[in-house]
Amino acid sequence: MSVPADSVLASHDGLLCDLDGVVYAGPGALPDAVETLERARQDGLPIGFVTNNASRAPETVAAHLRQLGLDVTAEQVFGSAAAGARLARDDAERRAAESSDIQRRALVVGAKSLVDAARAEGFEVTHSRETSLEDFSGAEYVIQGFDPSIGWADLALAAHAIQRGATWIATNTDLTLPLAHGLAPGNGTFVAAVRQAVDVDPLVAGKPQPTLMHLAAERLGMSAPLMIGDRLDTDVAGGVAAGYDTALVLTGVDTVASALEAPAEQRPTLILRTLADLYAAPVSPEAADGAAAGTSGAAAASGGAGA
């Protein structure tokens, strides 16, 4: 691996990157993202893409990244659809071990990728689009993920199943989704709508839980990865929970100011203006704030925390 000895990358053996707000916004790449990640790949650094988006299959995400100019395979993409289905499976196996009479029937509220993931984990699946409140026969699990075409009927059916005793799994609870023209409601917004109608909280599979990051790091052979994201409450918090260094990139939702105000479990190790800063000296949130207030770049870098 050939990276500058004083750069952020020098202290890490891999990168775990969120997608929306880090690599792209909507269909288009963010500034410096593709060029920097390709340079890192050519320098021998393994890269995994860890996303809370449960609406697209790994190969679909990889194809999008290839269209942007990245050399990526589906094996590098880790999404919350698989994590949500795995969490449901683990819960069903735990209950079966306790001699509970549990059937692996799941109501899926979300995209086809989530349906496929649930079936791959051994569930008999009813998709919310394929039934109604009047015809629904029940399920032991509700697995809810993002789909831009979700409507009231889907949410009502989820609430109905949960009220009847189904265990509720949310693939993620991101309240917003960055798009090219601004922020849009994310899966967490739909989860919150269902929560208003039921008296339980969901089990959450995606970030800020560390499951996705541990899985990605293990499969890609990383022992000291850097988790890069644009959100403190999911990306950074998940990286902290996983025990990894974290970097907040300022191309998405959160800012230096919000990083400075964040609790310890959401405080990033580093601040990146864009991904190009991976090849620069590490800069802490405090140093980045000083630079924004007029401190020279050299002073800011010298005051930055190491990676």
N, C-alpha and C positions, 0 to 999 in steps of 0.2 A: 504494500500500500504506500502510495506516494502523496502525502499531504503535508502542509507546512507544520513544523514541529510546535509552533506557538498558536495554532488554530484550534477552533472548537473540536474539529474532527480528530485531532491527535489523541484525545483522551477517551475515544469511544471505538468499539469494534463493530458498530452497525448503527443504522438509523431506523426508527419506527416513526412513520409519518402519517398523520391524519391527512384527509384528502380535501374536503370542502373547506375553503379558507386558507389552505396551506399549499396545495398543488394547483388547484383550480377553483374558480367561482363560476357556477353554471357550466357550460361546455368549454370555456376557454381557460388556458393556463394563466396563472398569476406571474407577475414579473420575476424573473431569475429562477423560477422553480425548475423548469425542465433542464435548462443548461447546467444548473448546479447539481441536480440529482444525477444527470448523466455523467458529469465529471466525477462525482463520488463513486459511481458504479465502475467507471473505467479505472479509478484508483484502487479498486478491489474491495470497496466497502459494501457489505450486504445491506439491502434496503427492503423493509417490509412496510406495507400500507395497511394501517389499522383504522378502520372506519366504523362508526356507529350506524351508517346507512345500511338498512336491512332490505332495501327495495331492489337492489341490483346484485346479480350473481357475480362471483369473483372473476369469471372470464369476461363478463360484460364490462366490469371496471377495468380489467387489464387491457381490453381492446380500446377503451376510451383513452387510457394512458398512452398506449402505443400510437394512437392517432395524434396525440400531443407531441410525440417525439421521444418518449421514454421506452427503453428496452425492458419490458416487464412481462412476466408470466402470471397466470392465475394463482400459482403457488405462492406468490408474494403478497397476495391480497387476503386480508383477514377481516371479515365483516360480522356484524352483530346478529345477522340472521342465523348463522351457524351456532353462535354463542347462545342465542335464545333457545334454539332447539336442543342444544346440549344441556343447558340448565334444566329444561323440562325433563329430559331423559334422566339426568342425575337425580332429580327430585322423585321421579317415578320409581327408580331403582331403590332409592333410600326407603321409600314407603313400602315397597314390595318386601324389602328385607325385614321390615318391622311387622310383617304378616298382614299388611293391609290389602284389602281386595281392590286394587287399583287397575283400571283399564287405561290403555294408552290411546285415548281418544282426545283429539285437540281441535278446538275451534281456532282457526288462524284468521286474524285480522291484519292484512298486509299484502305484500306483493307475492308473485309466483315464486320468487327465490326463497321466501320464508316457508311457503307450502312445501317446496322441494326439500328444504333443510329439515323440516319436521318429519316428513316421510322417510328421509334418510336415517333418522334416529328411531324409526320404528313406530311412529304414530299413525293411527287411522285419522285422516284429516278431513274436516269439513271447512271449506272456505266460506267466509262470511258473505261472499257474493252469491253463493250457491244455495242459500237457505233463507228463511225468514223467521221472524218471531213466532209466527203461527206454526211453522213446520219444523222448527229446530227441536231435535230430540235429546240434546244434552251432550256434554263433554266434561272430561275431568280436568282439562287444561284450556286456558285461553292464552294464545301466544300472539302478542300484538307488536307489529312493526310498522315502519313508515311505508306509505303508498300515497302518492299525490291525489289519487282518485277516491280515497276514503271519504265516506259520507255519513250522514246521521244514522242511517239504517245499520251500518257496520258497527258504529259505536254503541248503538242501542242493543244490538245483539250481544256484544261483548259484555255490557253491563248486566244483561239478563242472565248470561251464563255464569258470571261471577256471583251474582246474587243467589244462584242456585247451587253454589258451592264449588265452582271450578277454581283451581289454582291459577293465578294470573301471573303471566310472565311478560315483561316488557323488554324488547330487545335493547332499547335505550330510552333515555329521558331528555334528549336534547330539545330544548324549547324552540330553538330557531334553526333554520337551514340557510347558509349563505348562498345567494344566487348572484348572477352577474349584475343585476339591477337593484340588489339590496337583500334584506333578510326576509325570510318567509317562515310560517309556522312549521316546526319540526315535529318529530314523533312525540316528544314530551308534551306538546300542546294537546295532541289527541289523547294521550294517556291521562293528562290532567282533566280533560273533559269527562272521560269515563270515571275517574276518581270522584268526581262530584256526585255521581249517581250510585256509588257503592261505598261500603264502609270498611274497605281493606286497602292496603298498599300493595303494589305489585312487587314481585321479585325482579330485579334488574340484571340483565346479562352483560350489557355493553359498558363502555367507559361511563363513569369513573371506576367501575370494578376493574381489577387488574387482570381478569381472565384472558382477554384478547391479547394484551401485551406479553404476558407470560407465554402464551401459546405461540405467538409470532416469534419471539426471541428464541424459544426452544427449537422450533422447526428450522429457523435460519441460522442456528449456531452462534447466537450472540450471548455474551456474558455481561457486557457493559454497554448496552445500547443507549442512545439519546432519543427520548420520546419528544417529537416535535408536534405542536398543535397551535391552534388559534384560540382555543377556549380554555379558560382556567378551570371551570367546574367539571369538565369531562376529560379533555386531553391531558392537562397538567395534573389534575387530581388523580387520574388513572395512572400516570407515570410515577407520581409520588407513591401511590399505594403499591405499585409493583416494585418499588425500590430502585428506580432508575433516575438518572439525571433528566431534566426536562428543559425544553426551550419553548418560549412563547414567541411565535412569529407574528408580526404586526400587519398581516395582510388579510385578517379576518375579523373576528368579533371583538376580542379583548385588546386592551391598551396597556401602556406602561403604567398609567395611573391606576387602572384596576388591578394590575399585578402587585403594585405597592400596597394596595388596600386589602389584598386577599389574605385569608388565614393561612397558617403554615402549610396545611395539607393541600393548598392550591397555589402555593408560591413557586414560580418557576426558578430553576437554577440560572437560566440565561434568557436574554432578550435578543431576538433576531429581527432586524428591520425587514429583510427578505431572506430567502434561503441562501442567497449569496454570502451572507455573514457566517455561514458554516466554515468558510475558508479564511475568516478573520479571527482576531484575538477575541476570547470570550468576554462578554459584557453582562454584568448583573443588572437586575431591575433598578437598583439604586444608581448605578453608574449611567444607565440609559436615561434615567430621569435627570441626572446632573447634566448630561450632554444636551438634553432638550432645553434645559434652563440656561444654556450658554457655556457649559464647561467644554473645553477643547476635546477633540476626539482622542488625543493621546492621553489626557488626564482621565477620561472616561474609561479607556481601555485598561489603564494601569490600575484603576480602582475596581475593575470587574472581578467577579468571583471566578475561580477556575472551574473547568468542566469536570 
